[in-house]
């Protein structure tokens, strides 16, 4: 690739010319200007490549989070602990249980078709941070990613690099930002240091969707009776909850049992249990003048809120340093993490127990009874058909009999060598590896009598990652006022993936024996060499950067990096696999340049211009050029399948693919006042990502279905604000407060000539989609099943003005017409993915040794498709459906054709053109263009029966999906932490150096939730970038825990 007219050959020359930048850890610091009167606070942070710098001298925005904010949060995935603590960063926890992966979004989505997750780097080692996805019905199980396995107790700090200028040196993997994690190391001391951290956290389901508890099974307000006058539930409409009011009297259930006609207000909760998280961490450290070491072990055992959901982790960590001489310093670490996950919570859809209670299960359903009676007591297997009239036995069977597990082993090693070659030049050489292996097993018990059937599958995979780096750094004093820190470096990154899967076919010969050899029919077998996202891959990079500092007032950074990525190479080795990208950063600390009022403690302006290149997933550039594996091509005599190769004729080859490129401009202002009691930092940015690698759908007449292309220009621009204040500070009491605000506006500036949209994700099958449209925001939500909107026409079919234009269109039965069935209105925009803004407010109060921290987190705007609401309305389980059921709730009383008393609704809307009805006397009436109210006033029709109104509104075959899309605004009490630090004179006699006890509450409740009927606003079925829907997901649950840490 050529950027700014620079060829790959000249790229190397430019990099050598730049020779360097910021001083590495051993580099000399520029002395402070002693003439500055206001006291400067030097906040040292870890930046790109692990380089430590003063935050106030940077030309880009970063945020640092301390260790205690993660270790005391009571979560398995450390990324969840960052929710609400970082401006410009949106973090969404997974809904699949404690081990779930989390979605992290920094400054919006930068890619249409690729990964939008930031790069996670722990002491220079890249950690897989991919998220789970589910299908368009929410089916899927999330065992999480590598983040859950990390030993958070050895984290020293977490630094978030938000802009392209901050992360450019990490290369193409850092286009979405970088989260840099540094671990602790031992300190020189007399004797050994021992630290123990123990916590116990419980998880409690406190709410789910609010459900009505006034009406039970059926669609009529009265029961039918048998010849003996005994009441019984309607066997044909039992799955609705529009039946008789609960009265506590006996009634025959559809399975023949006599029950009391009572509501079951907690039946959706009865399946859940109290979750329990036990964590114990041990740390041993020490050191001398030349060496240090830190050894840590953490054990964590978690029982989830869904029975049999379990996660355990054992994490071992050792870090050691040794200074042989000024010419050689060694820093090495090794991690071994082993985890076991069982039965993640289904993320939504038919497998979700929570979704089941709004989809076809009446409010009279006794969950406790069926939980204990889902098995066939005579024949074995699951109850079926008439023995399981509510079709819930399989849900319990799946939870209590089927087992899905994943065992993971993760080895992470790092070796870093440093040499102070001269008093101005040093060299760092490092290497690291990340070896991750897993065994995923699925043990499905047979549902048939005798537990026959069933199946077993095993997936055994390994992902290996290796990285070699060097960095040569020099410090130069150019003049008395001007210094230069310069570096040149390079890296070679490689990853590869291998996975082998086998599965049984036709059931198991011996029920309950889960072995491949127990297959009735020939087994299936396949091998994969790519994980679809990261492997196999090789990236070689060379980079250089320079830091100029003038009088401790003006700081200029210049960087340049060139990458060569294997994913951009074609099968013959050619391709645009080389790409260069620079950055230019400036910071002016104007408070050091002028004499300012004493109440101004500090002030700086910053600006940056940066490019970051990005490659693609393995083999994307080879689409249409290589032979793909066909797992069903050949069966061996023993029944196993051997993958053969066949040409992928569905893709059209493209030999001109290039890397994606993000260009970012950022401006910022940082000021502090009143002796640093008040400070704020504000950033303005604009990022454009071009040449996006997309899969373009092609028309059938082309003979192929798709082609990989470079296209698109996705723009993100926004503002980020963080304000820190100390309103009160005395000898015994301190009040610290932090406020964050971020607003991102994204826009699709262009796609591809002739392409009008790009689909990001689907919901409810293909009923709803999130898309990218040129000139519009990223992630508009559209559906072809929106309300059709009335448009008057003249005799020639031309549109004309009419006061009723825009009203909802009704069919002759009073149900609403879908937009795809009226005047070609088709897909209609009904919402958007992205929020209007994010904000948080954190207060910490400290009185002597007691501190209280309160974090409020909020999201305003954006929309969510709720399948819970859609089907909860159809089947009458939500409180929303109580309206119109009787006169007290606005229902209109009428007598139907059979002489029965009913209650109904006058739907808002107008009948479409050419609509006729039969009035009560059987006379045909043309009601085109008339409202339902007008036709009702004429006495021609009855109100629409309440149950029919809601069923028509939400049914699968004719429902309006628009009515289930809502603004997803919420305010949450995210975290509350009360900590007492025991006085030294109290603990010294028992040999302790420190002792802290904390009570922690997390996700305590929503202060405000705009979604109707208490639906979980953070319960989406998937954390993929374009997801916008929930299908039951997880109930609302809060964490309450106790943490105790002490050291010797």
Secondary structure, 3 states (H helix, E strand, C coil): CCECCECHHHHHHHHHHHCCCCCCCCCCCCCCCCCCCCCCCCCEEECHHHCEEEHHHCCCCEEEEECHHHHCCCCCCHHHHHCCCCCCEEEECCCCCCCCCCEEEECCCCCCCCCCCCEEEECCEEECCCCCCCCCCCCCCCCCCHHHHCCHHHEEEEEEECCHHHHHHHHHHHCCCEEEEEECCCCCCCCCEEEEEEEEEEEEEEECCCECCCECCECCCCCEECCCCCEECCCCCCCCECCCECCCCEEECCCCCEEECCCCCCCCCCCECCEEEEEEEEEEEEECCCEEEEEEEEEEEEECCECCCEEEEEEEEEEEEEEEECCEEEEEEEEEEEEEEECCCCCCHHHCHHHHCCCCCCCCCCHHHHHCCCECCCCCCECCHHHHCCCCHHHHHHHHCCEEEEEEEEEEEEEEEEEECCCCEEEEEEEEEEEEEEEEEEEECCCCHHHCECEEEEEEEEEEEEEEEEEEEEEEECCCCEEEEEEEEEEEEEEEEEEEEEEEEEEECCCCCCCHHHEEEEEEEEEECCCCCCCCEEEEEEEEEEEEEECCCEEEEEEEEEEEEHHHCCCCCCCCCEEEEEEEEEEECHHHCCCCCCCEEEEEEEEEEEEEEECCCCCHHHCCCCEEEEEEEEECCCCCEEEEEEECCCEECCCCCCCEEEEEEEEEEEEEECCCCEEEEEEEEEEEEEEEEEEEECCHHHCCCEEEEEEEEEEEEEEEEEEEEEEEECCCEEEEEEEEEEEEEEEEEECECCECCEEEEEECCCCEEEEECCCCCEEEEEECCCECECCCECCCCCECCCCCCCCEEECCCCCECEHHHCCCCCCEEEEECCCCEEEEEEEEEEECCEEEEEEEEEEECCEEEEHHHHHHHHCCCEHHHHCCCCHHHCCEEEECCCCCEEEEECCCCEECCCCEEECCCCCEEECCCCEHHHHHHCCCCCCEEHHHHHHHHHCCCCCCHHHHEEECCEEEEEEEEEEEECCHHHHHHHCCCEEEEEEEEEEEEEEEECCHHHCCCCCCCCCCCCCCEECCCCCEEEEEEEEEEEEC
